[in-house]
């Protein structure tokens, strides 16, 4: 008697691949919470980088992809022709994002818990206590004011989302007045800005006519 053996053929799925990497700025500092999109001809995946600028895409089919980075204050960046093989665990070299025009002041964004309002934080350079910092609203009027702490830091909390200006005043230094709105506050986020460099008046004479002309501004 012959015994027929039936061989059951099951469809085999391709082993999944993954893609990981880190995002940094021009100084080498990590950029947290960036929005990333990984797209092929047929699929698209989205993740967000963690607090250390690390991102990971998992369970990816083999194929060729384009990776796009989006971070407020930085120019968008695309990395094309990323080829993933079956089951490949690819580590992408650090990607550096360039500061966007008019967005050079933004250094970091931090997720706030349990609020739909935002926070604007920053500092002055050189660090100094009791520097007057005024928040300017869309009406070109002062909507809040504060002073820097002993480390030269300041913060405006519970702000509605929007774009603001800042004025800085310190004795012996030229005042920095808001001539454009470039401080963005997002709902639920703390926007931490790079230090505002204050220029010392020569010989204590702060006559604005003696001040060197500023560099080009954003339109």
Backbone as a ProteinNet text record, in pm:
[ID]
protein_1_A
[PRIMARY]
XXXXXXXXXXXXXXXXXXXXXXXXXXXXXXXXXXXXXXXXXXXXXXXXXXXXXXXXXXXXXXXXXXXXXXXXXXXXXXXXXXXXXXXXXXXXXXXXXXXXXXXXXXXXXXXXXXXXXXXXXXXXXXXXXXXXXXXXXXXXXXXXXXXXXXXXXXXXXXXXXXXXXXXXXXXXXXXXXXXXXXXXXXXXXXXXXXXXXXXXXXXXXXXXXXXXXXXXXXX
[TERTIARY]
85.3	0	88.8	55.8	128.1	58.9	135.6	81.9	119.6	18	43	67.3	174.6	207.9	175.1	88.3	51.6	140.5	200.2	287.8	211.4	189.8	117.6	215.3	191	277	211.5	278.1	226.4	298.9	225.8	293.4	386.2	503.7	602.6	613.5	600	614.2	761.4	800.6	938.8	971	1086.8	1124.6	1128.6	1078.6	1067.9	1204.4	1220.2	1342.3	1313.6	1418.4	1402.1	1504.7	1474.8	1561.3	1569.3	1689.9	1707.8	1813.4	1811.6	1910	1890.1	1967.4	1965.7	1971.5	1902.8	1899.9	1976	2062.3	2138.8	2132.1	2171.8	2180	2325.4	2351	2484.4	2590.2	2547.8	2642.5	2670.2	2598.5	2612.5	2514.1	2428.6	2329.1	2213.2	2155.2	2042.2	1918.7	1839.4	1713.1	1598.8	1523.3	1417.4	1286.4	1202	1060.9	1040.6	1137.4	1120	1015.6	939.9	844.3	914.4	905	972	870.9	893.4	811	902.1	875.8	949.5	853.7	885.3	791.1	859.8	786.7	828.2	727.1	735.1	640.3	499.4	487.7	356.7	315.8	408.8	377.2	437.4	378.2	428.4	416.4	521.1	524.3	567.9	511.5	544.6	579.6	685.1	723.8	769.8	796	851.3	975.8	1080.2	1203.9	1181.1	1262.6	1247.3	1323.2	1338.4	1402.9	1549.3	1612.8	1753.5	1771.5	1662.9	1672.9	1680.6	1652.7	1660.5	1524.7	1524.3	1400.2	1417.4	1305	1309.7	1183	1201.2	1092.4	1108.3	1001.5	1007.6	908.7	926.8	835.2	818.4	931	928.6	952	879.8	911.6	1036.3	1104.3	1220.8	1178.8	1268.3	1235.7	1323.9	1293.8	1366.7	1280.2	1338	1260.3	1322.3	1237.2	1280.4	1241.8	1337.7	1315.7	1311.1	1204.2	1186.1	1180.5	1254.4	1258.1	1190.5	1107.4	1041.6	1051.6	1117.3	1134	1112.5	1025.7	1008.9	1142	1168.6	1291.9	1406.9	1387.5	1491.9	1436.5	1526	1485.5	1452.1	1346.2	1313	1427.9	1447.2	1556.5	1502.5	1542.4	1503.9	1628.4	1621.9	1727.2	1667.1	1715.6	1656.4	1739	1679.1	1747	1801	1719.9	1754.4	1700.5	1787.4	1748.4	1755	1642.9	1635.8	1619.4	1703.9	1692.3	1604.9	1563.1	1481.1	1556.1	1486.5	1536.1	1655.8	1687.4	1802	1770	1864.5	1851.8	1948	1900.9	1989.7	1999.5	2123.1	2151.5	2192.3	2112.4	2142	2241	2343.6	2435	2357.4	2410.8	2345.7	2311.2	2189.2	2143.9	2146.3	2215.9	2224.8	2124.2	2041.3	1943.6	1996.5	1981.9	2024.8	1917.3	1959.1	1864.2	1799.3	1666.8	1593.9	1603.9	1594.1	1588.4	1475.7	1504.6	1407.7	1371.6	1431.5	1400	1522.3	1629.9	1756.9	1754.8	1657.5	1656.8	1607.7	1530.1	1470.5	1575.3	1588.4	1686.8	1623.7	1508.1	1452.4	1302.7	1230.2	1088.1	1063.4	988	964.8	814.9	771	629.3	584.2	476.6	417.3	300.8	278.2	173.5	50.7	-65.5	-190.7	-224.2	-180.6	-214.4	-222.5	-308.8	-319.8	-254.1	-188.8	-116.1	32.2	108.8	249.7	338.7	468.6	569.1	681.1	733.6	846.4	959.8	1073.3	1186.8	1312.3	1407.9	1533.8	1632	1734.2	1838.3	1908.9	1999.3	2079.4	2226.4	2304.5	2448.4	2517.4	2605.7	2652	2543.1	2545.4	2442.7	2444.6	2327.1	2317	2180.6	2175.7	2050.5	1980.6	1848.5	1763.1	1768.1	1795.8	1778.4	1628	1581.2	1439	1405.8	1305.5	1260.8	1110.9	1073.1	933.4	880.1	763.8	697.5	605.9	621.9	545.1	444.8	318.3	211.5	188.1	91.9	63.1	19.7	-28.5	-72.9	44.4	168.1	289.2	293.6	220.8	221.1	273.7	327.2	378.9	264	272.3	166.1	213.2	343.8	394.9	541.3	593.2	734.3	788.1	919.1	983.7	1129.8	1205.6	1348.6	1422.4	1545.5	1624.7	1668	1693.3	1740.9	1893.5	1953.9	2098.2	2180.2	2116.5	2184.2	2150.9	2079.1	2044.4	1926.6	1848.9	1737.2	1605.3	1510.5	1377	1274.4	1148	1041.3	908.2	827.3	689	600.2	513.7	432.5	285.8	210.9	65.8	32.1	100.6	76.8	-11.7	-104.4	-177	-81	-111.3	-28	-23.7	92.1	105.6	250.6	273.3	407.7	426.2	537.2	561	694.1	713.9	842.3	894.9	1024.5	1085.6	1173.5	1166.3	1256.7	1345.2	1472.7	1569	1634.2	1647	1713.1	1801.8	1928.9	2025.2	2113.6	2132.3	2216.8	2357.3	2409.1	2542.7	2548.2	2431.6	2425.1	2319.6	2339.1	2238.1	2108.6	1994.6	1867.7	1842.6	1784.2	1744.4	1592.8	1542.8	1399	1344.5	1222.9	1158.4	1120	1186	1149.8	1074.6	1064.1	992.6	944.7	841.9	789.5	853.5	932.2	1000.9	1006.4	938	932.4	797	796.4	671.9	643.7	517.9	472.2	366.8	383.9	288.7	211.7	84.2	-0.4	54.7	71.6	118.5	268.7	344.7	489.7	559.2	677.1	767	869.8	874.9	973.2	1091	1206.6	1327.4	1416.5	1448.2	1522	1667.7	1749.1	1892	1915.3	2029.8	2056.2	2053.9	1995.3	2000.4	2131.1	2215.8	2345.2	2323.7	2362.4	2351.7	2487.3	2486.9	2610	2639.6	2758.1	2797.1	2819.6	2775.5	2796.3	2941.8	3007.2	3147.1	3158.3	3246.3	3269.5	3141.7	3044.5	2919.6	2826.8	2861	2777.9	2684.9	2556.4	2459.9	2379.5	2437.2	2371.5	2352.9	2227	2204.5	2270.2	2300.1	2364.6	2507.8	2567.3	2704	2711.6	2596.6	2594.7	2622.2	2706.9	2729.5	2598.2	2580	2456.1	2437.4	2312.7	2286.6	2299.4	2308.5	2311.9	2174.5	2163.9	2035.8	1932	1807.1	1697.7	1611.3	1523.8	1432.7	1316.4	1265.3	1149.2	1022.1
-118.6	0	123.5	209.8	334.1	440.6	510	616.4	749.6	820.8	951.3	1054.9	1121.4	1226.2	1361.3	1433	1566.8	1668.9	1747.9	1852.6	1983.5	2039.2	2165	2280.5	2358	2472.5	2597.4	2660	2781.3	2901	3008.9	3128.8	3185.7	3217.7	3271.5	3422.2	3495.9	3640.2	3677.1	3786.2	3831.3	3879.9	3840.6	3890	4041.8	4101.4	4247	4309.5	4429.4	4507	4623.2	4694.7	4812.8	4918.6	5042.4	5155.4	5244.7	5275.5	5360.4	5466.1	5573.6	5679.2	5789.1	5895.8	6008.6	6138.3	6242.2	6372.7	6471.9	6552.4	6652.4	6785.3	6894.7	7023.8	7052.7	7174	7207.9	7211.5	7219	7218.1	7078	6978.7	6842	6804.5	6898.6	6869.3	6789	6702.9	6622.5	6709.9	6675.8	6744.5	6650.4	6681.6	6590.8	6614.9	6511.9	6521.8	6558.1	6531.4	6558	6464.3	6513.6	6431.2	6372.7	6240.5	6173.2	6091.3	6088.2	6006.6	5923.2	5793.8	5700.7	5648.5	5671.7	5639.9	5558.3	5458.5	5384.1	5411.8	5337.5	5357.8	5314.4	5228.9	5173.3	5197.4	5233.4	5247	5373.7	5419	5535.7	5510.8	5544.9	5523.9	5653.2	5679.3	5801.9	5768.2	5832.2	5819.2	5955.8	5965.2	6086.1	6049.2	6129.1	6105.1	6124.5	6058.2	6069.6	6190.9	6199.9	6316.2	6331.2	6221.1	6226.6	6231.1	6258.9	6268.4	6135.2	6025.4	5891.2	5851.7	5793.4	5746.5	5601.7	5533.2	5394	5360	5299	5240.7	5089.4	5019.2	4873.7	4806.4	4675.7	4592.1	4645.1	4673.1	4727.6	4618.1	4619.9	4528.7	4576.3	4484.3	4521.5	4615.7	4706.6	4799.9	4922.3	5018	5144.1	5255.7	5339.6	5438.2	5577.2	5676.7	5815.2	5857.2	5914.2	5954.9	6107.4	6162.2	6306.8	6348.1	6456.8	6510.8	6646.7	6671.4	6801.4	6844.9	6959.8	7013.8	7164.2	7220.8	7366.7	7437.5	7540.7	7616.6	7564.4	7446.3	7388.1	7362.8	7363	7329.6	7181.1	7148.9	7009.1	6939.6	6814.2	6738.7	6605.2	6569.8	6440.9	6357.6	6229.9	6133.7	6030.2	6024.4	5937.4	5811.3	5716.8	5593.2	5511.8	5500	5410.9	5272.6	5177.9	5042.6	4950.3	4884.2	4787	4647.4	4555.9	4416.2	4343.1	4223.5	4145	4123.4	4150.9	4132.1	4220.8	4318	4405	4503	4519.5	4617.2	4730.4	4831	4935	5051.4	5093.1	5210.5	5324.5	5432.8	5547.1	5638.2	5688	5785	5907	5976.7	6096.5	6192.9	6245.4	6341.6	6480.5	6575	6712.1	6799.5	6870.7	6961.8	7104	7176.3	7315.3	7405.6	7509.6	7607.1	7681.4	7690.4	7753.9	7905.1	7975.3	8122	8168.6	8266.6	8322.3	8224	8107.8	8012.7	7974.7	8055.3	8018.7	8025.1	8092.7	8108.8	7985.2	7900.1	7786	7679.9	7639.2	7539.1	7404.6	7406	7281.9	7297.2	7186.1	7185.3	7071.3	7099	7003.3	6985.1	6860.3	6831.6	6863.3	6941.7	6973	6878.1	6846.1	6750.9	6824.2	6784.6	6830.9	6975.4	7030.9	7169.2	7189	7280.5	7317	7452.3	7506.7	7631	7601.6	7704.5	7684.3	7767	7742.6	7812.8	7858.1	7977.3	8031.2	8054.9	7990.3	8001.5	8038.5	8097.7	8133.5	8186.6	8257	8310.7	8424.7	8491.2	8597.8	8561.1	8616.9	8593.9	8729.8	8769.1	8692.3	8678.2	8565.1	8543.3	8654.3	8699.3	8806	8799.4	8839	8841.7	8975.7	8970	9089.8	9168.3	9099.8	9163.4	9171.7	9288.8	9306.6	9242.5	9151.8	9084.5	9111	9166.8	9201.3	9117.2	9059	8980.1	9071.4	9070	9156.6	9072.8	9112.3	9037.9	9091.7	9034.2	9071.6	9217.4	9274.4	9414	9511.2	9458.9	9538.7	9607.1	9550.9	9604.6	9497.9	9543	9450.6	9374	9243.1	9163.6	9094.5	9096.1	9038.5	9078.9	9072.2	9103.8	9019.7	9000.7	8924.1	8967	8907.1	8931.5	8798.4	8801.1	8678.9	8639.3	8508.9	8460.9	8473.1	8415.2	8430.1	8364.2	8274.9	8209.8	8274.7	8387.1	8455.8	8395.6	8310.4	8243.5	8314.4	8299.1	8354.1	8258.8	8278.6	8192.6	8265	8249.7	8296	8172.5	8149.7	8028.6	8059.8	7952.2	7956.4	8059.8	8048.2	8138.7	8071.9	8146.8	8092.4	8067.6	7968.4	7942.3	8065.8	8094.7	8210.5	8248.4	8362.7	8412.8	8544.2	8556.3	8668.8	8735.6	8853.9	8921.6	8935.5	8964.2	8983.6	9108.4	9187.3	9300.3	9272	9309.6	9286.8	9420.7	9443.9	9567.8	9536.1	9578.8	9563.5	9686.8	9743.2	9862.3	9833.8	9927.6	9913	9833.6	9787.4	9709.4	9771	9756.4	9805	9725.7	9791.5	9717.9	9638.7	9520.8	9439.6	9447	9515	9534.9	9445	9399.4	9310.3	9389.6	9359.8	9422.5	9327.4	9203	9102.7	8995.2	8921.8	8813.8	8683.6	8627.5	8503.8	8405.2	8435.1	8344.1	8273.8	8149.3	8075.5	7991.8	7995.7	7913.1	7818	7689.9	7588.1	7533.7	7504.1	7452.2	7319.3	7310.3	7187.4	7166.7	7268.2	7254.7	7371.2	7342.2	7448.2	7470.7	7592	7628.1	7694.9	7631.1	7681.5	7742.1	7870.2	7942	7962.1	7976	7999.3	8132.6	8146.6	8272.1	8393.2	8502.3	8630.2	8699.4	8725	8788.3	8938.3	8991.4	9134	9199.5	9309.7	9377.7	9492.5	9489	9592.3	9725.9	9832.7	9966.9	10008.4	10063.7	10105.3	10222.3	10205	10310.2	10349.4	10257.7	10286.4	10379.7	10419.6	10510.9	10429.6	10429.7	10347	10426.8	10532.9	10609.4	10518.3	10492.8	10399.8	10445.1	10575.7	10624.5	10572.3	10533.3	10484.5	10333.8	10269.7	10123.6	10077.8	9976.6	9924	9873.7	9884.7	9839.4	9689.6	9645.8	9501.7	9429.8	9297.3	9215.4	9210.6	9144.6	9136.3	9062.9	9111.7	9050.2	8968.2	8888.2	8805.2	8890.5	8853.7	8923.5	8855.3
0	0	0	-92.7	-96.3	-12.3	60.3	143.2	80.1	43.8	-17.8	91.5	78.6	174.6	113.8	180.8	134	202.6	124.9	178.6	174.4	290.3	301	287	185.3	161.8	217.8	313.1	374.2	315.2	289.5	239.4	344.9	304.4	397.2	377.7	486.9	479.8	492.9	429.6	435.7	576.4	630	762.8	764.4	872.9	881.2	905	852	871.2	965.4	1005.6	1090.4	1050.7	1090.4	1058.8	1181.3	1226.6	1344.2	1314.4	1393.7	1377.4	1479	1465.8	1559.1	1479.5	1531	1466.7	1554.3	1492.7	1565.8	1491.3	1562.4	1495.4	1459.9	1412.2	1362	1471.2	1598	1709.6	1760.2	1707.6	1754.9	1863.8	1905	2008.7	1950.1	2031.1	1986.4	1965.4	1864.7	1838.1	1876.7	1983.1	2026.6	1952.7	1953.6	1913.1	1766.2	1682.2	1539.5	1481.6	1385.9	1312.6	1191.2	1174.7	1064.5	984.5	855.1	766	677.1	672.5	588.4	482.4	356	248.9	139.5	90.4	-28.1	-137.7	-247.2	-356.2	-317	-214.9	-178.8	-34.2	52.7	195.1	253	364.6	435.2	584.6	660.7	804.6	872.3	991.8	1064.9	1210.2	1260.2	1400.3	1449.4	1580.3	1639.9	1717.5	1702.2	1775.5	1925.2	2008.2	2152.5	2204.9	2337.9	2400	2358.9	2316.6	2277.9	2127.4	2054.5	1909.5	1837.9	1909.3	1850.4	1794.1	1676.5	1614.8	1569.2	1552.3	1506.7	1430.6	1315.7	1237.5	1243.7	1281.9	1296.4	1201.2	1185.2	1105.4	963.4	898.9	764.4	661.4	550.9	441.3	367.1	303.5	224.8	112.4	77.4	-29.6	-23.7	-110.8	-115.7	-59.5	27	101	90.9	119.9	139.3	279.5	354.6	493	499.3	557.8	567.6	713.4	748.7	883.7	884.7	987.2	1002.3	1148.4	1171.1	1306	1300.1	1385.9	1387.2	1408.6	1326.4	1338.4	1255	1191.6	1108.1	967.8	871.5	735.9	727.3	652.4	631	557.8	587.8	527.3	476.1	353.2	297.6	270.7	307.7	278.9	184.7	63.4	-37.7	-57.8	-129.3	-171.6	-54.6	49.2	160.3	125.9	105.7	65.1	186.1	215.7	324.9	266.9	311.4	274.1	374.6	342	433.3	564.7	674.4	811.2	845	761.5	788.9	900.9	992.5	1100.9	1069.5	997	946	1043.5	1068.7	1150.6	1059.3	1058.4	973.9	1046.2	978.2	1043.2	1091.1	1190.8	1244.5	1131.9	1136.6	1037.4	1101.2	1037.6	1087.7	1015.4	1094.1	1036.5	1043.1	933.4	927.2	984.1	1052.4	1106.3	991.2	994.9	886.5	896.4	783.4	789.3	879.9	963.7	1059.1	1170	1173.2	1279.3	1359.8	1344	1405.6	1556.7	1613.5	1758.6	1833	1766.4	1836.2	1864.3	1990.1	2027.4	2060.2	2125.9	2177.9	2194.1	2187.4	2220.9	2318.5	2422.7	2530.2	2548.2	2550.3	2565.9	2707.9	2718.5	2848.6	2875.5	2999.2	3034.6	3087.6	3039.2	3096.9	3071.3	2958.7	2929.4	2779.1	2738.1	2597.5	2570.7	2673.8	2659.4	2636.6	2611.8	2584	2674.2	2665.1	2743.6	2651.3	2675.2	2600	2698.4	2675.8	2766.6	2689	2758.8	2695.4	2795.8	2748.5	2835.8	2762.9	2834.6	2775.3	2786.1	2694.3	2690.1	2675.1	2769.2	2884.7	2991.2	3065.6	3167.8	3272	3310	3409.6	3475.4	3602.8	3676.9	3657.3	3662.2	3660.2	3529.6	3418.5	3288.2	3261.3	3220.9	3191.6	3057	3059.1	2937.3	2922.1	2808.9	2783.4	2667.8	2688.1	2584.6	2504.6	2371.7	2282.4	2204.8	2210.2	2142.5	2002.1	1933.2	1794.9	1781.1	1889	1883.4	1896.7	1897.8	1914.2	2050.5	2146.9	2282.5	2377.6	2490.4	2590.2	2654.1	2653.8	2715.8	2843.3	2869.8	2994.1	3007.1	3128.3	3149.8	3264.1	3265	3370.7	3377.7	3469.1	3481.8	3479.8	3433.1	3429.7	3570.8	3588.2	3717.8	3723.1	3825.6	3845	3734.2	3657.1	3545.4	3411.1	3417.6	3294.6	3221.3	3287.1	3221	3252.9	3160.4	3181.1	3121.4	3160.1	3109	3117.6	3012.8	3012.1	2996.2	3094.5	3095.8	3064.3	3040.8	3013.4	2906.8	2792.8	2681	2576.4	2517.4	2402.7	2286.6	2204.9	2088.5	1998.8	1943.4	1857.4	1838.2	1776.7	1749.7	1825	1895.5	1984.5	1952.1	2008.9	2006.8	2148.7	2161.4	2292.4	2288.8	2396	2416.4	2536.3	2526.1	2634.1	2670.2	2801.9	2846.3	2966	2953.2	3062.7	3064	3181.4	3193.7	3141.1	3059	3004	2875	2827.5	2704.7	2612.9	2482.8	2390.5	2409.8	2409.7	2419	2291.8	2307.6	2192.8	2183.9	2081.5	2065.9	1956.3	1978.8	1882.2	1758.2	1646.8	1520.7	1429.8	1471.9	1394.4	1490.4	1449.6	1533	1489.2	1577.9	1542.7	1658.4	1767.5	1881.4	1878.8	1836.7	1820.7	1944.8	1990.7	2102.5	2049	2074.1	2030.5	2149.2	2127.7	2235.2	2286.2	2418	2479.8	2477	2429.6	2419.9	2490.3	2543.4	2588.1	2478.1	2425.2	2324.5	2394.4	2386.7	2452.2	2344.5	2359.5	2256.3	2294.4	2192.5	2212.9	2283.9	2351.1	2423.4	2331.5	2381.8	2312.8	2351.9	2254.7	2281.3	2297.3	2412.2	2440.1	2416.8	2344.4	2306.2	2402	2460.1	2556.7	2485.7	2549.2	2493.7	2514.2	2413.2	2430.7	2528.5	2628.1	2728.4	2801.3	2806.4	2876.3	2802.6	2680.3	2602.2	2512.8	2547.4	2475.7	2373.3	2322.5	2217.7	2096.3	2054.7	1942	1813.5	1799.8	1677.8	1664.7	1776.5	1775.4	1758.3	1755.9	1747.6	1604	1585.7	1449.9	1390.5	1259.4	1197.8	1214.6	1235.2	1250.8	1117.8	1125.9	1005.3	941.5	826.7	757.8	841.5	834.5	910.7	817.9	878.2	800.1	748.7	633.5	580.6	624.5
[MASK]
+++++++++++++++++++++++++++++++++++++++++++++++++++++++++++++++++++++++++++++++++++++++++++++++++++++++++++++++++++++++++++++++++++++++++++++++++++++++++++++++++++++++++++++++++++++++++++++++++++++++++++++++++++++++++++

